[in-house]
Amino acid sequence: MFPLATDLLSQLVRARLTCLTQLRDIGLKQMELVRDGNMTALLNLLSAKQRPLTELQRIESALDPFRGQDPEARRWRRAEDRAACARHVKECEAMLREIIAQEKECETTLVRRRDDAAVRLQGIHSAGLARGAYTAPSHAQVSQLDLQVGP
């Protein structure tokens, strides 16, 4: 039996779903680390996230030739294969929406944490300036006033 282009398409769509599932799971851990403020672990996780992102790019490039095709013109071995591929494509779309929502939530939380830290740092800076003003030695010239009476 000779391979059909749709065999490759099905394989790529399944690989895409697997990759997106990995990214979603990493995204859940990423959200947890962002909420906890664990930046060291977050950076390590983001480094590990690069591998599935690179794989997803490879898969997307391999899918490019199929994007311009008329789905109705494709030849499938069985109707079940076509239905399974269509189901996987819908799962990929839903997974991608979930991943995008996770990324937006992480970004919003990180921005909020950054802004909170900036406010705290500004407060610390202002308190330091105020403390410095009260504890700094006075550099004013001491004047003497002669209060003696008479010659």
C-alpha positions as CSV (number, residue, x, y, z in Angstrom):
1,M,0.0,0.0,0.0
2,F,1.5,3.4,-1.0
3,P,1.4,6.3,1.3
4,L,-1.1,9.1,0.8
5,A,-0.5,12.8,1.5
6,T,-3.3,12.6,4.0
7,D,-1.3,10.0,6.0
8,L,1.4,12.6,6.5
9,L,-1.3,15.2,7.3
10,S,-2.8,13.0,10.0
11,Q,0.6,12.3,11.4
12,L,1.5,16.0,11.5
13,V,-1.8,17.0,13.1
14,R,-1.3,14.3,15.8
15,A,2.2,15.5,16.4
16,R,0.9,19.1,16.6
17,L,-1.7,18.0,19.2
18,T,1.0,16.3,21.3
19,C,3.2,19.3,21.2
20,L,0.4,21.7,22.1
21,T,-0.6,19.4,25.0
22,Q,3.0,19.7,26.3
23,L,3.0,23.5,25.9
24,R,-0.4,23.7,27.7
25,D,1.0,21.6,30.6
26,I,4.1,23.7,30.8
27,G,1.9,26.8,30.7
28,L,0.0,25.5,33.8
29,K,3.3,25.1,35.7
30,Q,4.4,28.5,34.4
31,M,1.2,30.2,35.8
32,E,1.9,28.6,39.1
33,L,5.4,29.8,39.3
34,V,4.4,33.3,38.2
35,R,1.7,33.5,40.9
36,D,4.3,32.2,43.5
37,G,6.9,34.7,42.3
38,N,9.5,32.0,41.8
39,M,11.5,33.7,39.1
40,T,14.4,31.3,39.2
41,A,12.2,28.2,38.6
42,L,10.3,30.2,36.0
43,L,13.4,31.0,34.0
44,N,14.4,27.3,34.1
45,L,10.9,26.3,32.9
46,L,10.9,28.9,30.1
47,S,14.3,27.5,29.0
48,A,12.8,24.0,28.9
49,K,9.7,25.3,27.0
50,Q,11.9,26.2,24.1
51,R,12.2,22.6,23.0
52,P,8.5,22.0,22.3
53,L,8.2,25.5,20.8
54,T,10.9,24.6,18.3
55,E,9.2,21.3,17.6
56,L,5.9,23.2,17.0
57,Q,7.6,25.5,14.5
58,R,8.9,22.5,12.7
59,I,5.5,20.9,12.5
60,E,3.8,24.1,11.4
61,S,6.3,24.4,8.6
62,A,5.6,20.8,7.5
63,L,1.9,21.6,7.5
64,D,2.3,24.6,5.2
65,P,1.8,22.7,2.0
66,F,-1.6,21.5,3.2
67,R,-2.9,24.9,4.2
68,G,-3.9,26.0,0.6
69,Q,-5.5,22.7,-0.3
70,D,-9.2,22.2,-0.6
71,P,-10.0,19.7,2.2
72,E,-12.8,18.2,0.0
73,A,-10.3,17.3,-2.7
74,R,-8.0,15.3,-0.4
75,R,-8.0,11.5,-0.7
76,W,-8.3,9.6,2.5
77,R,-7.9,5.9,3.2
78,R,-11.1,5.8,5.2
79,A,-13.7,8.2,6.3
80,E,-12.8,7.4,9.9
81,D,-9.3,8.7,9.2
82,R,-10.6,12.0,7.9
83,A,-13.0,12.4,10.9
84,A,-10.2,11.6,13.4
85,C,-7.9,14.2,11.7
86,A,-10.7,16.8,11.7
87,R,-11.3,16.1,15.4
88,H,-7.6,16.5,16.2
89,V,-7.5,19.8,14.3
90,K,-10.4,21.1,16.4
91,E,-8.6,19.9,19.6
92,C,-5.5,21.7,18.4
93,E,-7.5,24.9,17.9
94,A,-9.0,24.7,21.4
95,M,-5.6,23.9,22.9
96,L,-4.0,26.9,21.1
97,R,-6.8,29.2,22.5
98,E,-6.1,27.8,26.0
99,I,-2.4,28.4,25.6
100,I,-2.9,31.9,24.5
101,A,-5.2,32.6,27.4
102,Q,-2.5,31.2,29.8
103,E,0.2,33.4,28.3
104,K,-2.0,36.5,28.6
105,E,-2.8,35.6,32.2
106,C,0.9,35.1,33.0
107,E,1.8,38.4,31.3
108,T,-0.9,40.3,33.3
109,T,0.3,38.8,36.5
110,L,3.9,39.5,35.8
111,V,3.1,43.2,34.9
112,R,1.1,43.5,38.1
113,R,4.0,42.1,40.1
114,R,6.5,44.4,38.4
115,D,4.3,47.4,39.1
116,D,3.8,46.5,42.7
117,A,7.6,46.1,43.1
118,A,8.1,49.5,41.5
119,V,5.7,51.1,44.0
120,R,7.4,49.3,46.9
121,L,10.9,50.4,45.6
122,Q,9.6,54.0,45.3
123,G,8.3,53.9,48.8
124,I,11.6,52.6,50.1
125,H,13.5,55.3,48.2
126,S,11.2,58.0,49.5
127,A,11.6,56.7,53.1
128,G,15.4,56.7,52.6
129,L,15.3,60.3,51.5
130,A,13.2,61.4,54.4
131,R,15.4,59.5,56.9
132,G,18.4,61.1,55.3
133,A,17.0,64.5,55.7
134,Y,16.4,64.0,59.4
135,T,19.8,62.3,60.2
136,A,22.1,64.4,58.0
137,P,24.3,66.8,59.9
138,S,23.3,70.4,59.6
139,H,25.6,72.4,57.4
140,A,24.1,75.7,58.5
141,Q,26.6,78.3,59.7
142,V,26.4,79.0,63.4
143,S,26.2,82.7,64.1
144,Q,27.1,84.3,67.3
145,L,25.1,87.1,68.8
146,D,26.8,89.4,71.3
147,L,24.3,90.0,74.1
148,Q,26.6,91.9,76.4
149,V,25.2,95.2,77.8
150,G,27.2,98.3,77.8
151,P,30.7,99.3,77.1
